[in-house]
Amino acid sequence: MKKLIVLFLFATTLPAWAQDATFKKHYLNQTEVGIMLGRVKADPYAGQGGRGQEIVQNRTNLSLQTLNGIQCSPRLGIGVITGMDWYNSALVNPIGAGLRYDLTGKSTARLYASADAGYGFTWFHDDSEGFDTRGGLMLNPGLGLRIGKPDGAAFTLAFSYKHQDVTVNKPPFTDQTVRVENRNYNRFLIRLGVAF
């Protein structure tokens, strides 16, 4: 997190020689909707002594995200990300810092790198009685394609990896005092959106 803060401070105070003379800092928004794809390995009897029969299943989930910030230079944008990720057994609201950096010049189709880091909250998740779901660390690096005018609105297509930690406190069985499940959601994301 300290590295992101240092990068943000450096980017917002770039020396004059590193800036485009005609460029002016402006508001940046990138809003996207997408799907999260992954495979999950679980033992359905894990809380009951386990039977060693793990089941592997494919998962497809929905993700919404928006980044609001500042376009600091013609290539670098920094902001705050918020969103909602619907996993099969958890609704997570990630909040964090986001960075967008154009890897190619001022063409109408530009390749960019993204890096998001923060914390996933479970404010809107509704637990069953006796359960307590809490969020955790969120990391989301990726690559994308921005299609549109360099200084105007554009469509985005992004491919990224997302890691989200979640902890679930469950009602203990009669022979237990505490029952905690640590989940690590690891997903491949495909997102479509708009940026301006």
N, C-alpha and C positions, 0 to 999 in steps of 0.2 A: 504494500500500500504506500510506503514511503517513496518507492521508486515512481509510482504514478503521480504523486504529489510533486516531486521534483521535476518530472517530465512536464507536467501541467504548467508549473511556474516558469520553466525554461521556454516552453512554447508560447506562452502569453507575453513574454518579454524578449522575443528574438531580437538580436542586434539588427540594425538597419541594413547591413550588408547581406544578411540572410533572408530579407523579405523582398517580395515583389513590390516595386515602387507603386504600381497601380492597384495593388490589393488592399482591401479594407476588411478588417475583422467583422464578422456578422454572425447572426443567429444560425444555428444548425439544428435540424430535426431529421431523424431517420426513424420511420415507423414501419415495422415489419410483422407479418404473420407467417407461421411456418409449422412444419411437422418435425417431431423428434423421433428418430428411429433407433432402436436398440434391441439387444437380446438380454434376457434376465434368467439367471440360474437361481433356483430356490428349492428348499426342502419344505413341502407343505406340512410336514409333521415336526418341524424344527422345535416348536415350543412344547412338544409332548414327548421329548426324549429322542426325536429324530429316528428315521428309519433308513437314512443313507440313500434314499431314492430322490435324487435331485431332478427337477423338471426344468427344462430349458424352453423358454417361450419368446417369441418376437413381441415387441411392443411398439405401438405407434401412438404418439401423443401430440397435443396441440400446444403451440407456444405463441405468445404475443409479446412484442417488446418495442419500446420507444426510447430513443436517445435524444436528449435536449441539451444543447451546449453552445460552444463557440467554434467557428471555423477560424483557427488561429493563423493559418497560412494557406496558400493555395493548395497544399497537400495535407495538412494536419488539422483534424477536428477532435475536440475533447469535450466530454459532457457527462451528464448523469443518466444512467439507464434505469428504467423501471419496466416491469412487465408481469405476466402471469404465465405459469407453466403448469399444465394439467397432466400429472402423472396418474397412473391407474389408482393409486391409493394415497395421493397427496396433491394438494393444490398449493403451489409455492409462488411467492411474489418476490422475485429478485430485485434488489436495489444495489447499485454500485457505480463505479466509474467506468466510462467507456472511451476508447480511443479509436479513431479512424484515420488511416494514412494511405493516400493514393500512391500506388507503386508505379503508375505510368503517368505521362504528361497530361496536356489539356485536350485530349481527344474526346469525342462524344461517348466512347466506350472505354471506361477506365477500370483497371484492376486495383482493388484496395485490400489492405490488411486491417483486421479488427482485433481488438483485445478488450474484453470486459472482465472485471473482477469485482466481487462484492459479497453480499450476504443474502440468502433466500429466507424470507419470512413466511410464516403460515397464518397470516391474519385472517384470511377468508376460508381456510380449511375447517371443515366441521368434523370433529372426532366422534367416534362412538363412545358410549359411556365407559369410563375407566381408562380410556386411551388419551395420550397427550403427545401430539406430533409437533416437533420443533424443527426449524430450518437450520441452515449452516452455510459453510463456505460455497461460493459459486465462482466458477472459472469458465470463460467462454472465448477462446481464440478462434480466428477463422480467416477466410478469404472471401472476397465478393467481387461482383461486377456492377458498376454504376453506369447506367445508360441514359444519357441526356446531356444538356448543355453544361459545360464546366462550372458556370456561375449561376445556374438556375436549377429548376426542379429536375429530378431524375428518377428512374425506376431502378430498384436494386434486386439483385439475386445473390444470396449469400450462402456459403457452405461453411459450417463450423462444428467444433466439438464442444459439448457442454458437460461440465461436471458439477453436480449439486449434492451436497451432504444433507441428510435428514436423519433425525433421531426420533424414535417412537418409544415412549414409556407405555408399557402394556400392563394390564392387571396381572399380578403374579398368581401362579398356580399354588396349590396348597403347600407344596414342598419348597416354595421359593419366597424370598423376601423382596427381590427386585427382578423385573423382567424388562430389559431394554433391547431394542433392535436398532442397529446403526445401518442406515441405507446409504449407498453411494450410487446415485443415478449418473450414468455415463451414456450420453446420447450423441448421435450424429444429427445435425440440424440442417434443414433446407428451408430458407426463408425468402419470401417475396415482399417487396415493400416500396415505399417512396422516400425520397430524400430531398430536402431543399434547404 
